[in-house]
């Protein structure tokens, strides 16, 4: 079975070389040397100053929200992975959904503005499939209403907007280094903040609120990255740009082969430098999307209906008092989008075979 993604793996010899160093020191966690090294290297690579490594992206979002000491409502998108909404609720905040732009799939700033109330504590936008949100508009809304703007940048590693790191926007951005991502540390994530003060708060919270061996000043949690994760990250960082170039080639194969299909359209990319982390294809109907999906599965190819259903459709929200409405654009995209297999080691011939199956399915 060809799956929608496959974890990028460095040469085993490169990884084991690091493991030998870990065995020498027996230091496995608690802000070890390799975690510190990766934190420095990622800051330089991504062009940011205030980056903190954590154990995963869900925790990164939790820490970002907690560090800002928010209370009330957080405006977010229903077209995302469930973790984005779960974290808001986990932190005793209330999610308020805004619709998306049907072309970029980013949260619609006009609908965000309509959803602002006296209870609004923050805006949490998502760079969907690594495509930049409408950052200028959202920042202006945040400034006008005096509320912070955060970005779930789980898909956006290495992405630039107007030739600068996308992570420079917002009060905080969170990254995912999960094994399925374009850059990974097996499990892992990071919080990037606008200020050093906010970073200090995040780092305090990720380590139990401890400031010394004998003193803790916050009720923090354990969100530390370990040395094995950091070593995988160090290995994969040197391969990132090479992997992006291979993904770009596959992305172009898909688009070139499918661009003339009248029942297909693609996400509008606004990045000045994109990472090609996903290959979303939007079909003309829910029925056609599902039929193409099933035909691919019959041929041992497993794409993903990502993100379907919308978060706002989950029944558990009502039990927590979350009010949901209709979100026409998000519903349309969710019901018709299919993410095709895309990873650096996917053969070009397989990508071409996938497009042939899709075109044949559309014609049937």
C-alpha positions as CSV (number, residue, x, y, z in Angstrom):
1,X,0.0,0.0,0.0
2,X,1.2,3.5,-0.9
3,X,0.2,5.8,1.9
4,X,-0.3,9.5,1.8
5,X,3.0,10.1,3.5
6,X,6.1,8.3,4.6
7,X,8.6,9.3,7.3
8,X,11.8,10.8,6.1
9,X,14.7,8.6,7.4
10,X,18.3,9.7,7.6
11,X,21.1,7.3,6.9
12,X,21.2,4.8,9.8
13,X,25.0,5.3,10.1
14,X,24.4,9.0,10.7
15,X,21.9,8.4,13.5
16,X,23.9,5.7,15.2
17,X,27.0,8.0,15.3
18,X,25.0,10.3,17.5
19,X,23.7,7.4,19.6
20,X,27.3,6.4,20.5
21,X,27.7,9.9,22.0
22,X,24.5,9.4,24.0
23,X,25.8,6.1,25.3
24,X,29.0,7.8,26.4
25,X,27.2,10.3,28.6
26,X,24.1,8.4,29.6
27,X,22.3,11.8,29.3
28,X,18.9,11.0,27.7
29,X,16.7,14.0,28.6
30,X,16.4,17.2,30.8
31,X,17.7,19.7,28.2
32,X,20.7,17.6,27.1
33,X,23.4,18.8,24.8
34,X,21.7,17.6,21.6
35,X,18.5,19.4,22.4
36,X,20.4,22.6,23.0
37,X,22.3,22.1,19.8
38,X,19.1,21.5,17.8
39,X,17.4,24.5,19.3
40,X,20.3,26.7,18.2
41,X,20.5,25.3,14.7
42,X,16.7,25.5,14.1
43,X,16.7,29.1,15.2
44,X,19.4,29.9,12.7
45,X,17.9,27.8,9.9
46,X,14.4,29.3,10.4
47,X,15.6,32.8,10.9
48,X,13.9,33.3,14.3
49,X,15.3,34.2,17.7
50,X,12.8,32.9,20.3
51,X,12.4,29.2,19.6
52,X,11.7,26.5,22.3
53,X,11.7,22.8,21.6
54,X,9.0,20.7,23.2
55,X,7.8,17.1,23.1
56,X,5.1,17.6,20.5
57,X,3.0,20.3,18.8
58,X,-0.1,19.7,20.8
59,X,1.9,20.6,23.9
60,X,3.4,23.5,22.0
61,X,-0.1,25.0,21.5
62,X,-1.0,24.4,25.1
63,X,2.1,26.2,26.3
64,X,1.6,29.1,23.9
65,X,-2.0,29.6,25.1
66,X,-1.1,29.2,28.8
67,X,1.9,31.5,28.6
68,X,-0.4,34.3,27.3
69,X,-2.7,33.7,30.3
70,X,-5.9,33.8,28.2
71,X,-9.5,33.7,29.4
72,X,-12.6,33.6,27.2
73,X,-13.0,32.8,23.5
74,X,-10.5,32.0,20.8
75,X,-11.5,32.4,17.2
76,X,-10.2,29.6,15.0
77,X,-10.9,27.6,11.9
78,X,-13.0,24.4,11.7
79,X,-10.8,23.2,8.8
80,X,-7.9,21.8,10.7
81,X,-6.7,18.8,12.7
82,X,-8.7,18.2,15.8
83,X,-5.7,19.0,18.1
84,X,-6.1,22.7,17.3
85,X,-9.6,22.8,18.8
86,X,-8.8,20.3,21.5
87,X,-6.0,22.4,22.9
88,X,-8.3,25.5,23.1
89,X,-10.8,23.5,25.1
90,X,-8.2,21.7,27.2
91,X,-7.0,25.2,28.3
92,X,-10.6,26.0,29.5
93,X,-11.1,28.4,26.6
94,X,-14.0,28.4,24.2
95,X,-13.5,27.9,20.4
96,X,-15.4,30.1,18.1
97,X,-15.2,29.0,14.5
98,X,-14.8,31.3,11.5
99,X,-15.2,30.3,7.8
100,X,-12.3,29.9,5.4
101,X,-11.3,31.3,2.0
102,X,-12.3,28.7,-0.6
103,X,-9.1,29.3,-2.6
104,X,-6.3,29.5,0.0
105,X,-8.2,27.4,2.6
106,X,-7.0,30.0,5.2
107,X,-9.3,31.4,7.9
108,X,-11.2,34.4,6.4
109,X,-10.3,37.6,8.2
110,X,-13.6,39.2,7.3
111,X,-15.4,36.4,9.2
112,X,-12.9,36.6,12.0
113,X,-13.8,40.3,12.3
114,X,-17.5,39.4,12.5
115,X,-16.9,36.9,15.2
116,X,-15.0,39.3,17.5
117,X,-16.9,40.0,20.8
118,X,-16.2,41.3,24.2
119,X,-15.3,37.7,25.2
120,X,-12.6,37.3,22.5
121,X,-9.2,36.5,24.0
122,X,-7.2,35.6,20.9
123,X,-7.2,34.5,17.3
124,X,-5.6,31.1,16.5
125,X,-5.2,30.7,12.7
126,X,-3.8,27.7,10.9
127,X,-1.3,27.8,8.0
128,X,-3.2,25.0,6.2
129,X,-1.0,22.6,4.3
130,X,1.8,25.1,5.0
131,X,0.1,27.9,3.1
132,X,0.4,31.2,4.9
133,X,-2.7,32.6,6.5
134,X,-3.8,36.2,5.8
135,X,-1.2,37.4,8.3
136,X,-1.4,41.1,7.6
137,X,-5.1,41.2,8.0
138,X,-5.1,39.1,11.1
139,X,-2.4,41.1,12.7
140,X,-4.3,44.3,12.0
141,X,-7.5,42.8,13.6
142,X,-5.5,41.8,16.6
143,X,-4.0,45.2,17.0
144,X,-7.3,47.0,16.6
145,X,-9.0,44.9,19.2
146,X,-6.0,44.5,21.5
147,X,-5.9,40.7,21.3
148,X,-3.0,38.3,20.5
149,X,-2.7,36.4,17.3
150,X,-1.3,32.9,17.3
151,X,-0.5,30.5,14.4
152,X,-0.7,26.8,14.3
153,X,2.2,26.4,11.9
154,X,2.3,22.5,12.2
155,X,2.6,22.3,8.4
156,X,4.7,25.3,7.7
157,X,8.3,24.4,8.6
158,X,10.7,26.4,6.4
159,X,7.9,28.4,4.7
160,X,8.5,32.0,3.8
161,X,6.1,34.8,3.2
162,X,7.3,37.9,1.3
163,X,10.8,36.4,1.5
164,X,10.9,36.2,5.3
165,X,10.2,33.4,7.7
166,X,6.4,32.9,8.2
167,X,7.2,32.3,11.9
168,X,8.0,36.0,12.4
169,X,4.3,36.8,12.3
170,X,2.1,36.7,15.4
171,X,2.6,36.7,19.1
172,X,3.4,33.0,18.9
173,X,3.6,30.2,16.3
174,X,3.8,26.4,16.9
175,X,5.5,23.8,14.8
176,X,5.0,20.1,14.6
177,X,8.0,17.7,14.2
178,X,5.8,14.6,14.2
179,X,7.0,11.6,12.1
180,X,4.5,12.4,9.4
181,X,5.7,15.9,8.8
182,X,8.2,17.2,6.2
183,X,10.7,17.7,8.9
184,X,10.5,15.5,12.0
185,X,12.1,14.5,15.3
186,X,10.0,11.3,15.5
187,X,7.7,13.2,17.9
188,X,8.3,16.8,18.8
189,X,7.5,20.4,18.2
190,X,8.5,24.0,18.9
191,X,7.1,27.3,20.1
192,X,8.3,30.5,18.4
193,X,7.4,33.7,20.1
194,X,7.7,37.4,19.3
195,X,9.3,38.3,22.6
196,X,12.0,36.9,24.8
197,X,9.7,37.3,27.9
198,X,7.1,35.1,26.4
199,X,9.8,32.5,25.5
200,X,11.0,32.5,29.0
201,X,7.5,31.8,30.2
202,X,7.1,28.9,27.7
203,X,10.4,27.4,28.9
204,X,9.4,27.7,32.5
205,X,6.1,26.0,31.8
206,X,7.7,23.2,29.8
207,X,9.8,22.1,32.8
208,X,7.4,22.0,35.7
209,X,7.7,25.7,36.5
210,X,11.2,25.0,38.0
211,X,13.8,27.8,38.1
212,X,16.4,25.9,40.2
213,X,16.9,22.6,42.0
214,X,15.1,23.9,45.0
215,X,12.4,26.2,43.6
216,X,9.4,26.1,41.4
217,X,7.4,29.3,40.8
218,X,4.6,28.0,38.4
219,X,2.4,24.9,38.0
220,X,4.2,23.8,34.9
221,X,4.2,20.4,33.0
222,X,6.7,18.1,31.5
223,X,7.0,19.1,27.8
224,X,10.7,18.5,27.3
225,X,12.1,17.0,24.1
226,X,14.6,14.1,24.7
227,X,18.0,13.5,23.2
228,X,16.8,10.7,20.8
229,X,14.3,13.1,19.3
230,X,16.9,15.9,19.0
231,X,19.4,13.6,17.3
232,X,16.8,12.6,14.7
233,X,16.1,16.3,14.2
234,X,19.8,17.1,13.7
235,X,20.1,14.3,11.1
236,X,17.0,15.4,9.2
237,X,17.8,19.1,9.2
238,X,20.7,18.6,6.8
239,X,18.4,16.7,4.4
240,X,15.5,19.1,4.5
241,X,16.2,21.3,1.4
242,X,17.0,18.2,-0.7
243,X,13.7,16.6,0.3
244,X,11.8,19.8,-0.5
245,X,13.3,19.8,-4.0
246,X,12.1,16.2,-4.5
247,X,8.7,17.0,-3.2
248,X,8.4,20.0,-5.5
249,X,9.1,17.8,-8.5
250,X,6.3,15.4,-7.4
251,X,4.0,18.3,-6.7
252,X,4.6,19.7,-10.3
253,X,4.0,16.2,-11.8
254,X,0.6,16.1,-10.1
255,X,-0.4,19.6,-11.1
256,X,0.8,19.3,-14.7
257,X,-1.0,16.0,-15.2
258,X,-4.3,17.2,-13.6
259,X,-4.4,20.9,-14.4
260,X,-6.7,20.4,-17.5
261,X,-9.3,18.3,-15.6
262,X,-12.4,20.5,-15.3
263,X,-13.5,18.6,-12.2
264,X,-10.3,19.4,-10.3
265,X,-8.8,22.5,-8.8
266,X,-5.8,23.3,-6.5
267,X,-5.1,25.3,-3.4
268,X,-3.9,28.9,-4.2
269,X,-0.4,29.2,-2.7
270,X,0.6,32.6,-1.3
271,X,4.1,31.6,0.1
272,X,7.2,33.2,-1.5
273,X,9.0,30.0,-0.6
274,X,6.9,26.9,-0.1
275,X,7.7,23.5,1.5
276,X,5.4,21.2,-0.6
277,X,4.3,19.4,2.5
278,X,1.0,18.3,1.1
279,X,-0.7,17.7,-2.3
280,X,-4.4,18.7,-1.8
281,X,-6.7,18.3,-4.8
282,X,-10.3,19.7,-4.7
283,X,-12.9,17.8,-6.7
284,X,-16.1,19.2,-8.1
285,X,-18.3,17.2,-5.7
286,X,-18.3,15.1,-2.6
287,X,-19.5,12.1,-4.6
288,X,-16.6,12.4,-7.1
289,X,-14.0,12.8,-4.3
290,X,-15.2,9.7,-2.6
291,X,-15.3,7.7,-5.8
292,X,-11.7,8.7,-6.7
293,X,-10.6,7.9,-3.2
294,X,-12.1,4.4,-3.4
295,X,-10.6,3.7,-6.8
296,X,-7.2,4.7,-5.6
297,X,-7.6,2.4,-2.6
298,X,-8.5,-0.5,-4.9
299,X,-5.1,0.1,-6.6
300,X,-3.3,0.0,-3.2
301,X,-2.9,3.7,-3.0
302,X,-4.2,5.4,0.2
303,X,-4.8,9.1,-0.1
304,X,-6.5,11.0,2.8
305,X,-9.6,13.1,3.1
306,X,-7.8,15.7,5.1
307,X,-9.6,17.5,6.8
308,X,-12.9,15.6,6.8
309,X,-15.2,16.0,8.6
310,X,-14.9,19.6,9.9
311,X,-14.1,20.0,13.6
312,X,-17.4,21.8,14.0
313,X,-19.2,18.6,13.0
314,X,-17.9,16.6,15.9
315,X,-20.8,15.8,18.3
316,X,-18.6,16.1,21.5
317,X,-18.5,19.9,21.1
318,X,-22.1,20.4,22.1
319,X,-21.4,18.6,25.4
320,X,-18.9,21.3,26.2
321,X,-21.2,24.2,25.3
322,X,-19.5,25.1,22.0
323,X,-21.9,26.8,19.6
324,X,-21.5,25.8,16.0
325,X,-23.0,27.3,12.8
326,X,-22.7,26.7,9.1
327,X,-19.4,27.4,7.4
328,X,-20.2,27.1,3.7
329,X,-16.6,27.4,2.3
330,X,-15.1,25.1,4.9
331,X,-17.8,22.6,4.4
332,X,-17.4,22.7,0.6
333,X,-13.6,22.1,0.8
334,X,-13.8,19.5,3.5
335,X,-16.3,17.5,1.5
336,X,-14.3,17.6,-1.8
337,X,-10.6,17.7,-0.9
338,X,-8.3,14.7,-1.2
339,X,-4.6,14.8,-0.2
340,X,-2.5,12.6,-2.6
341,X,0.7,10.7,-1.6
342,X,3.6,13.1,-1.4
343,X,7.0,12.3,0.1
344,X,10.6,12.6,-1.0
345,X,11.1,8.9,-1.8
346,X,7.9,8.5,-3.7
347,X,8.9,7.5,-7.3
348,X,7.8,9.8,-10.1
349,X,6.4,6.8,-11.9
350,X,4.0,6.2,-8.9
351,X,2.8,9.8,-9.0
352,X,2.1,9.5,-12.7
353,X,0.2,6.3,-12.1
354,X,-1.9,8.0,-9.5
355,X,-2.8,10.8,-11.9
356,X,-3.8,8.2,-14.5
357,X,-6.1,6.5,-12.1
358,X,-7.7,9.8,-11.1
359,X,-8.3,10.9,-14.7
360,X,-9.7,7.5,-15.6
361,X,-12.0,7.7,-12.5
362,X,-13.3,11.1,-13.5
363,X,-14.1,10.0,-17.0
364,X,-16.1,6.9,-15.9
